[in-house]
Structures are given as C-alpha cells and as structure tokens.
Amino acid sequence: MKNKIYFDNDQFIAGTTLKDDIALEHNNMALHTCVNEADVLNNRKKLAATLHCDLNDFICTQQTHSANFHKVTLADKGRGAVQMDSAISNTDALYTLEPNLLLCSFTADCVPVILYNEVTGLIGVVHSGWQGTIKEVTLKLLQHLMEHEQCNPQDFHVQIGMALSQEKFEVDVDVYEKFHNLGYAEDFMYFNAETNKYHIDNQQTVKKQCELAGIPSKQILIDSTCTFLNPDGFSYRQDKQAGRHLSFIMRKE
C-alpha cells in the first residue's frame, strides 16, 4: 500500500494514499470515478489493514465543491465505505470527536485539509478545490468549531495535503476575480502575460484561511508535492479520467 503518513502519534494517525502504477487502478480510492468498484474496494481494504482498522470504520462523503460540513457520530460509521449511495451527501468537510473512525477526503488536484485539536481530540478533513476555497469551506468549518465545539484555535494542528501547484494552476480572469474578491489572496496569485493566464496558489490561500481562524502559522504544514508534476499524484487537470487520493485521519482510542 503506497501512502504517505503525515503524523502518527499516541492520539492520531493521518496521511494520504499515493498513485501507484503497479496497484489496481493505480491505487485509486474513489468509487465515483473508477473502472472497477471491486478494485477500489480492494485498495481501501489494503489501506485499512495498513492502518489497523476495518473498511467499515471509513466515513466518506459525496463531495460537491460545497462549503457544507457534517459532524460525524458513531451512527455514521461505514457510510460510503463500500458503496456510494450510503455516503454523506452534498458534504465537503467532516469532523468528529469519536475515536476509531477514519474520516476520508478524496482529491486529484484539489486541496485536502487534515486537522486535529490536541486538547479536545477533535479531528477533521476538508476537500477544498478552488470552488471550496472561494466559499471558504475551511474557514467556515474552523469558525464553527470555535463557536459550537468549544475549540481553541491555538490547539489546532493542520496538514494541507498534496495538490495542484501554483505553476500548474492556470485560470482565466473570472476565477482570478473570485480569489481577488476574498480580500486576502492577492499575494498568492500572479499573472503570466505570455499566456494571458493567472496562476493561483490554492494551498497558500487555504493556509491563510486557517490563519484567519486564529491557528498559529507554525502549526500549519503544507505538502508541496504537485499532483500534476509528481508521478505519485493523481491529476484531474492532466487526465480527466484520473483516480483519487484518499486523505485520512483517525483518532486512536
């Protein structure tokens, strides 16, 4: 099982799966974009074995580039793990205080965000493509956690996972304007006069959203691996039929 572990300590384990040319479907983890669902389930089972958990501990969503989030309870255990229609619908972020549940986010260029609170034990994942970033899904989730889950921003640690690099994230003026209108993303964009395209750093924009929520910069890490340029990456921009990485976090009992 080809994966990258971001952290594995007494309380939490988190990481991401990687593209693997010798694995079934190149280690694709997504049921919504696959050739053979059985192969994807096989990949997920291998990941579960690596993490010493069960496939039915996975919680998955039907991602729609929304700013919607869901508080996971034990009743959600196994949703979306073996079939798409049981996944949590129209949701792009999950959080929970429950142990031994694997929160899942699927990406192929979009920014995955993994977070935990070292005091409360709360964990979360976010799928933030450019549309989710414009809608401030990460910032809205964090604000909710401060207001409704009694979390202190100083206690959060955030891992921003591998995504499309600024070099490869070319957009037209319409998308540039949406980022510009956020009011804090200007430093993370540049204009290429030769191609007449703007280049946006979605990871840095998401990091800024975490900082705006009060999380200390030193507690926000970025995986600078470009999903387009690196052979370990699935890239929708490069290949519309691309599989998906699974970014995950679990709180240990």
ZITAWO-V393549 format. One record per residue. RES is the residue in three letters. PHI is phi in radians with two decimals (none if undefined). PSI is psi as a letter, one per 30 degrees, with the letter a starting at -180 (999 if undefined). OMEGA is omega in whole degrees, -180 to 180 (none if undefined). Layout:
BEGIN
RES_PHI_PSI_OMEGA, RES_PHI_PSI_OMEGA
END
This chain:
BEGIN
MET_none_j_-178, LYS_-1.52_j_179, ASN_-2.61_l_179, LYS_-2.27_k_178, ILE_-1.64_k_180, TYR_-1.44_e_173, PHE_-2.71_k_-180, ASP_-2.60_j_-178, ASN_-2.22_a_-176, ASP_-1.09_e_-174, GLN_-1.74_e_-168, PHE_-2.42_l_166, ILE_-2.30_k_-178, ALA_-2.63_l_179, GLY_3.11_a_179, THR_-2.54_k_172, THR_-1.41_l_-179, LEU_-2.12_l_173, LYS_-1.13_k_-178, ASP_-2.47_j_-173, ASP_-1.13_f_-179, ILE_-1.71_f_180, ALA_-1.55_l_175, LEU_-1.00_k_-179, GLU_0.86_h_179, HIS_1.04_g_-180, ASN_1.25_g_173, ASN_-1.07_k_-178, MET_-1.96_g_-171, ALA_-1.86_k_177, LEU_-1.32_f_-175, HIS_-1.44_f_176, THR_-2.52_i_-178, CYS_-2.63_l_175, VAL_-1.60_e_-176, ASN_-2.36_j_-177, GLU_-1.08_e_-179, ALA_-1.08_e_179, ASP_-1.17_e_178, VAL_-1.11_e_179, LEU_-1.11_e_176, ASN_-1.09_e_178, ASN_-1.09_e_180, ARG_-1.13_e_179, LYS_-1.12_e_178, LYS_-1.12_e_177, LEU_-1.10_e_180, ALA_-1.01_e_180, ALA_-1.11_e_179, THR_-1.08_e_-176, LEU_-1.62_g_180, HIS_1.03_h_174, CYS_-2.32_a_-177, ASP_-2.01_l_178, LEU_-0.98_e_-179, ASN_-1.30_f_173, ASP_-1.55_f_-179, PHE_-1.29_k_170, ILE_-2.22_k_-176, CYS_-2.15_l_180, THR_-2.13_l_168, GLN_-1.64_j_-173, GLN_-1.34_k_-176, THR_-2.30_g_-177, HIS_1.03_h_-180, SER_-1.71_a_169, ALA_-1.93_g_-178, ASN_-1.50_k_176, PHE_-2.29_l_-173, HIS_-2.44_k_173, LYS_-1.47_j_-177, VAL_-1.42_k_173, THR_-2.07_l_180, LEU_-1.05_f_179, ALA_-1.15_f_-179, ASP_-1.53_f_-176, LYS_-0.92_k_177, GLY_1.51_f_-178, ARG_-1.17_k_-180, GLY_1.33_g_-175, ALA_-1.24_e_-177, VAL_-2.07_f_176, GLN_-2.67_k_-175, MET_-1.12_e_-170, ASP_-1.25_f_176, SER_-1.69_f_-180, ALA_-1.17_l_178, ILE_-1.22_k_-169, SER_-1.39_l_171, ASN_0.83_h_-175, THR_-2.47_k_-180, ASP_-2.14_g_175, ALA_-2.64_k_180, LEU_-2.28_k_168, TYR_-2.58_l_179, THR_-2.76_l_171, LEU_-1.88_f_-177, GLU_-1.41_k_175, PRO_-1.46_l_172, ASN_1.07_g_171, LEU_-2.09_k_-178, LEU_-1.71_j_177, LEU_-1.41_k_-171, CYS_-2.14_k_173, SER_-2.40_k_-175, PHE_-1.93_k_-179, THR_-2.53_l_169, ALA_-2.62_i_-178, ASP_2.05_e_178, CYS_-1.12_l_-178, VAL_-1.57_j_172, PRO_-1.59_k_179, VAL_-2.11_k_178, ILE_-2.06_k_-178, LEU_-2.48_l_172, TYR_-2.55_l_177, ASN_-1.95_j_-172, GLU_-1.24_f_-179, VAL_-1.60_e_-177, THR_-1.50_f_-177, GLY_1.44_g_180, LEU_-1.19_k_177, ILE_-2.22_l_179, GLY_-2.78_l_172, VAL_-2.35_k_180, VAL_-2.37_k_171, HIS_-1.88_j_-176, SER_-2.21_i_167, GLY_-1.25_a_-177, TRP_-1.07_e_179, GLN_-1.20_e_177, GLY_-1.15_e_178, THR_-1.17_e_176, ILE_-1.04_e_-180, LYS_-1.43_f_176, GLU_1.06_h_-178, VAL_-1.05_e_-179, THR_-1.18_e_179, LEU_-1.08_e_-178, LYS_-1.16_e_177, LEU_-1.09_e_-178, LEU_-1.10_e_178, GLN_-1.08_e_177, HIS_-1.09_e_-178, LEU_-1.16_e_177, MET_-1.21_e_-173, GLU_-1.40_e_-170, HIS_-1.99_f_180, GLU_-2.06_g_175, GLN_0.94_h_178, CYS_-1.60_k_174, ASN_-1.72_k_-178, PRO_-1.02_f_-180, GLN_-1.15_f_-175, ASP_-1.65_f_-178, PHE_-1.54_k_169, HIS_-2.16_k_-175, VAL_-2.18_k_170, GLN_-2.02_j_174, ILE_-1.64_j_-171, GLY_-1.44_l_-179, MET_-1.05_k_-175, ALA_-2.77_a_177, LEU_-1.18_k_-178, SER_-1.29_l_177, GLN_-1.04_e_179, GLU_-0.99_e_-175, LYS_-1.71_f_-179, PHE_-1.62_i_179, GLU_-1.66_k_180, VAL_-2.41_l_175, ASP_-1.58_l_-173, VAL_-1.10_f_-178, ASP_-1.10_e_179, VAL_-1.29_e_176, TYR_-0.94_e_-177, GLU_-1.11_e_179, LYS_-1.13_e_177, PHE_-1.21_e_178, HIS_-0.98_e_-177, ASN_-1.21_f_175, LEU_-1.11_e_177, GLY_1.60_f_-178, TYR_-2.42_g_-175, ALA_-1.81_f_-173, GLU_-1.02_e_-179, ASP_-1.20_f_-174, PHE_-1.88_g_-179, MET_-2.41_k_171, TYR_-2.51_l_-178, PHE_-1.88_k_176, ASN_-1.79_j_-176, ALA_-1.16_f_-179, GLU_-1.16_e_-178, THR_-1.75_f_-177, ASN_1.09_h_-179, LYS_-2.11_l_172, TYR_-1.72_k_177, HIS_-2.07_k_-175, ILE_-2.07_k_173, ASP_-1.68_j_-177, ASN_-1.20_e_180, GLN_-1.10_e_-180, GLN_-1.17_e_177, THR_-1.15_e_178, VAL_-1.15_e_176, LYS_-1.02_e_179, LYS_-1.06_e_178, GLN_-1.10_e_177, CYS_-1.12_e_179, GLU_-1.14_e_178, LEU_-1.11_f_177, ALA_-1.40_f_176, GLY_1.82_g_-180, ILE_-1.34_k_-180, PRO_-1.07_k_-177, SER_-0.97_e_-176, LYS_-1.19_f_179, GLN_-1.76_g_177, ILE_-2.10_j_-179, LEU_-1.86_k_179, ILE_-2.14_k_171, ASP_-1.49_j_-173, SER_-1.46_g_178, THR_-1.05_k_178, CYS_-1.55_k_-178, THR_-1.16_f_178, PHE_-1.41_e_-172, LEU_-1.48_f_-174, ASN_-1.65_k_-180, PRO_-1.11_f_177, ASP_-1.38_f_-172, GLY_-1.81_k_166, PHE_-1.55_k_-179, SER_-2.26_j_177, TYR_-1.16_e_-179, ARG_-1.15_e_-180, GLN_-1.40_e_-174, ASP_-2.55_j_-176, LYS_-1.07_f_179, GLN_-1.64_g_-174, ALA_-1.06_k_172, GLY_-1.32_a_-177, ARG_-2.34_k_168, HIS_-1.34_l_171, LEU_-1.99_j_173, SER_-1.62_k_-170, PHE_-2.50_l_170, ILE_-2.62_k_176, MET_-2.43_k_173, ARG_-1.55_k_-179, LYS_-1.45_k_179, GLU_-1.19_999_none
END
